[in-house]
Amino acid sequence: MPKIVDHGQRRDELVRAVWEVISREGVEGATVRKVAEAAGVSVGGLRHYFDTQRGLLSFAAQAVGRSVAKRIAGHLHADLPGVERAQLLLEELLPLDENRRVEVDVWLACLVRSHVDESLAELRSTSWAGERYICRLAIASCHDMPLPELMDQEFADADLERQAMRLHLFVDGLTLQTATYPQRFTPQGIRATVRDELRLLTGTPPGSPRSG
């Protein structure tokens, strides 16, 4: 009787193996062979998912997108004050723990490589749109407004759209800084920086979170 393979479970196992290898070896050191060893499978057994380092990186980036989207959805469905929700949404894009650090490393590596690898061009486009959407969700949360339902839905108010744009630029800069110079930042310091930026952008007074 042929063995039935649960491809969803196998994919999750491979994602964990990819994370393990990238955390240990870095993105450039993550090879198909090393992932196969970490997952306890043959190199041939990975061909259904990827068979080159380029395919491995794309696989890892797609896993990052699914992971972040799942956590974002959890915050959106939780009963949270608006400013607290905004803070948590933005924190999902930053290297605040080991898992998110690896996610950021993978994502940045994919964005850099996408300029010379057309197979990652769509990822670059969806990455920008997804992050801008999260920033709009954060701004809407801070202002106690209905959350935008569509990824490309701009605010009718030009000032709010500018706030989302500035927040997007801020998050990108903070992500790059914290990923490149991790020794200069603590999780507490990163969270405080995000909190201060939200207050500056939206005029939320310290210690006075709005209800959401």
N, C-alpha and C positions, 0 to 999 in steps of 0.2 A: 504493500500500500504506500503510495507516495507521501512524503512528509509535507504537511500543510504549513506554509510559512506565513506568519502574521507580519505583513510588511509594515504596518503601523508601529508595532512593537520593535521590529528590527530597525526601523528608521530612528526611533527614539534612542535605542541602544547605540547606534552609530553616532548620533548627535553627541551623546555623552562622551563617546570615545574621541570624537573630534575636539570637543572642549578640553578633554584631558591632555591631548597631544599639543594643542595650541597653547594651553596654559604652561606646559612644561618646556616646549621647544620653540614657542613663538610661531607666528604665522608662516614665515619663510621655511621654518624647519618642519612644518607639518606636511608629511608626505603620505601618499596612499599606503605605502608599506607600513609606516609607523602607526597609522590609524588601524590598519588590519591587525597588527600585533596587539594594540590596545583593546580592540573589540573581540579578539580571539577568533578571527575568521581569516580565510585565505584572501589574498589580493583579488583572485577571481570572484570571490563571493561578494565583493563590493561593486562589481561592474553594473549591477542593476541600479545603483545609486550614483556612482561616479567612478571613473577609471583614470583620471589625471588630477594633478594638483589644482588645475583650473576648475575642474568639475567639483573637486572637494571644497574649494573656496566658495563656489556658488551654492553648493549644498549647505554649507555652514551659514552663509548669509541668509538664505531662505529660512533656515531654522531660527536665526536671530529675529527675523521679522515676525515669525509665528509666535515666538516667546514673548516679545515686547507687546504685540497686539493682544495677547491673552491677558497680560498683566494690566494693560491699559483698560481693557473691557471690564476687568474686575473693579478698578477704581471708579469707572463711570457708573457701574451698577450699585456701588456702595452708597449708603446714606452718610455723606460727608459734608462739612462746611465747605463753601466754595473755594476759599483760599487754600485750605488743606488739600482738597482734591487737586487743585492746580499744582501745588508743590509735589504731590505724589506722581502726577502725570509726567512732569519734567524730570523727576528723579529716575524714571525708568530709562532715560536716554543717557545717563551718566554712570561712570565706573565707580559706583559706591560700594561694591563688594566684588568678590572673586568672579562670580558668574557674569555680572554686568561688565566687569573689566574685560573679560574674554570676548563678550559680545561686542564691545566697543572696538577692541583690537581687530576683530574679524570685519566689522563694518567699515572701519577706516581703510583697512587693506583692500577691501573690495572697491571702495570709492576711488582709491588711487589707481588701482589696476583697470578700472572701467574706462579710463581715458585712452588706454592702448588695447583694450580687449572688448570688442563689440558685443560679446556674449553677455557682458555685465552692464551694457548701456541702459537697458530697461531698469535694472536694479538702481542705477544712479538716479533715474527720473522718479521712480516710485519712492525712493528714500527721501528725496527733497519734499515731495508732496505729502508724504506721511508725517514728516517732522513739522511741516508748516501747519498741518491739520491738528496735531497735538498742541502746538502753540496757540492756535485759535481756541481749542477746547479749554486751555488754561486761562486765557484772557476772558472768555465767556464765563467761566466758573468764578473768577475774581469779581466780575461785575454782576453776578447773580442773573445772568441772561440765559435764555434757552441755548442749549449746546447745538452747534452746527451738526447736521446729520450727514452731509456729503463732504467728501475729502476736499473737493475743489470749491466749496461754498465760501466765498469771501464775505466779510462783514459789509453790510450796507453803509455803516458809519465808517468813513475814511480814517478817522482817528483810531478806532479800534483795530482796523486792518494794519495801520502803521505800528500799533503796539504789538500785534502778532509778528510783524516783520522784524521788529527790533528784538523781540524775545527769541525768535528763530536765530538771528545772528548771535545773540548772547549765548544761547545754548550750544551752538556750533563752536564758538570760541572757547567756552568753558570745557566742552568735551575734548577738544584738541589739547588744551593746556593740561587738563587732569590726566589724560592718557599719555602724554609725552613726558610730563614731569610729575609722576605720581608721588615722589618723595616730598614735594612741596605742598601737598594738599592732604587734608584729613576728611573723612566722611562728614564730620560735624561742620568743618569749615565750608565744604562744598554746599551742604544744605543751607547754611546761613547765607551764603552768597546768592543762592537761588531765591531765598526768602526776601532778601534785601532788594533784588532786582524786580521781583513781582510788586513789592511795595512802591518802588520808584516809578514803575511803569503805570500802575493802576491807581496810585494815590491811596492805597490801603494803609491806614495808620497802624503802627506797631502795636501788637497786643490786642487788636480789635478785628479778629477774623469775621468776615461776612458770612452769613448763613447761605447754604446752597441747597 
